[in-house]
Amino acid sequence: MEVITAYIGTAIVFFGLDFIWLSKAAGFYKREIGPLLLPKPNFVAAGIFYLFYVAGIVYFAVLPAFNGGDWHEALTSGAVLGFIAYATYDMTNLSTLKGWSWRICVVDILWGTFLTGIAAVGGLWLVQAIS
């Protein structure tokens, strides 16, 4: 039950913050990589990413912090995971796609680091509150 609670809490924070970010930063992404963007996002692919990525946050950051750490551990482990995951994506795109910019890399990696760390803390707090 704790894993499900951690997953739900992490997902709520991650989806909520990412929705706000993507809504507010849409113009930035269009200016920087507009020609690379689809007219409409592929929501199935995005949904699959979110399902897997939230599971990774829970496994690598939330549960270890719940089982003997604290919110600092969740924040740090989440941020490290976010940095690695988003840097992998962005640097791969920078190395393989014409039109992918350094500016997108920096902003996106910073966002992913922050978002993943905060989502891990949110998931931890919910599972601690319910357990």
C-alpha positions as CSV (number, residue, x, y, z in Angstrom):
1,M,0.0,0.0,0.0
2,E,2.9,2.4,0.7
3,V,4.2,2.0,-2.8
4,I,0.8,2.9,-4.3
5,T,0.5,5.9,-2.0
6,A,4.0,7.0,-2.8
7,Y,3.3,6.6,-6.5
8,I,0.0,8.6,-6.3
9,G,1.6,11.4,-4.3
10,T,4.6,11.6,-6.6
11,A,2.4,11.6,-9.7
12,I,0.2,14.3,-8.5
13,V,3.1,16.7,-7.8
14,F,5.0,15.7,-10.9
15,F,2.0,16.1,-13.3
16,G,0.7,19.2,-11.6
17,L,4.0,21.1,-11.7
18,D,4.9,19.8,-15.2
19,F,1.5,20.9,-16.6
20,I,2.0,24.4,-15.1
21,W,5.6,24.6,-16.5
22,L,4.7,23.4,-19.9
23,S,1.8,25.8,-20.1
24,K,3.9,28.7,-19.1
25,A,7.0,27.8,-21.0
26,A,5.3,26.7,-24.3
27,G,6.4,29.9,-26.0
28,F,10.0,29.4,-25.1
29,Y,10.0,25.8,-26.5
30,K,8.2,27.0,-29.7
31,R,10.8,29.7,-30.2
32,E,13.8,27.4,-29.5
33,I,12.7,24.1,-31.2
34,G,9.4,24.9,-33.0
35,P,10.3,23.1,-36.2
36,L,11.0,19.9,-34.3
37,L,7.6,19.9,-32.5
38,L,4.6,18.0,-33.6
39,P,1.4,20.0,-34.2
40,K,-0.2,18.1,-31.3
41,P,1.7,16.1,-28.7
42,N,1.5,12.3,-28.8
43,F,-0.3,11.9,-25.5
44,V,0.0,8.1,-25.5
45,A,3.8,8.4,-25.6
46,A,3.8,11.1,-23.0
47,G,1.5,9.0,-20.7
48,I,3.8,6.0,-21.0
49,F,6.8,8.2,-20.2
50,Y,5.0,9.6,-17.1
51,L,4.0,6.2,-15.9
52,F,7.6,4.8,-16.1
53,Y,9.3,8.0,-14.9
54,V,7.1,8.4,-11.8
55,A,7.8,4.7,-11.0
56,G,11.5,5.5,-11.2
57,I,11.2,8.4,-8.9
58,V,9.3,6.3,-6.3
59,Y,11.9,3.4,-6.6
60,F,15.1,5.5,-6.5
61,A,14.1,8.4,-4.3
62,V,10.8,8.1,-2.4
63,L,11.0,4.6,-1.0
64,P,14.7,4.8,0.1
65,A,13.9,8.1,1.9
66,F,10.8,6.5,3.5
67,N,12.7,3.4,4.6
68,G,15.3,5.2,6.6
69,G,16.0,8.6,5.3
70,D,14.2,11.9,5.4
71,W,12.9,14.5,3.0
72,H,16.5,15.7,2.3
73,E,17.3,12.3,0.9
74,A,14.2,12.3,-1.2
75,L,15.0,15.7,-2.5
76,T,18.7,14.9,-3.3
77,S,18.0,11.5,-4.8
78,G,15.2,12.9,-6.9
79,A,17.2,15.8,-8.1
80,V,20.1,13.5,-9.0
81,L,17.8,11.2,-10.9
82,G,16.2,14.2,-12.6
83,F,19.5,15.6,-13.6
84,I,20.7,12.3,-15.1
85,A,17.4,11.6,-16.9
86,Y,16.9,15.0,-18.4
87,A,20.6,15.5,-19.2
88,T,20.6,12.1,-21.0
89,Y,17.5,13.2,-23.1
90,D,18.7,16.7,-23.8
91,M,22.3,15.9,-24.6
92,T,21.3,13.0,-26.9
93,N,19.0,15.4,-28.7
94,L,21.8,18.1,-28.9
95,S,24.1,15.5,-30.4
96,T,21.6,14.1,-32.9
97,L,19.0,16.7,-33.9
98,K,19.5,19.7,-36.1
99,G,18.0,22.7,-34.3
100,W,18.3,21.5,-30.7
101,S,19.9,24.3,-28.7
102,W,22.2,24.6,-25.7
103,R,19.6,27.0,-24.3
104,I,16.9,24.2,-24.3
105,C,19.4,21.8,-22.8
106,V,20.2,24.1,-19.9
107,V,16.6,25.1,-19.1
108,D,15.2,21.6,-19.5
109,I,17.9,20.0,-17.4
110,L,17.4,22.6,-14.6
111,W,13.7,22.0,-14.8
112,G,13.9,18.2,-14.7
113,T,16.3,18.4,-11.8
114,F,14.0,20.7,-9.8
115,L,10.8,18.9,-10.8
116,T,12.0,15.4,-10.0
117,G,13.4,16.5,-6.6
118,I,10.2,18.3,-5.6
119,A,8.0,15.4,-6.8
120,A,10.0,13.0,-4.7
121,V,9.5,15.1,-1.6
122,G,5.8,15.3,-2.4
123,G,5.5,11.6,-2.7
124,L,7.5,11.0,0.5
125,W,5.3,13.5,2.5
126,L,2.1,11.8,1.3
127,V,3.3,8.3,2.2
128,Q,4.5,9.5,5.6
129,A,1.2,11.3,6.3
130,I,-0.9,8.2,5.5
131,S,1.4,5.5,7.0
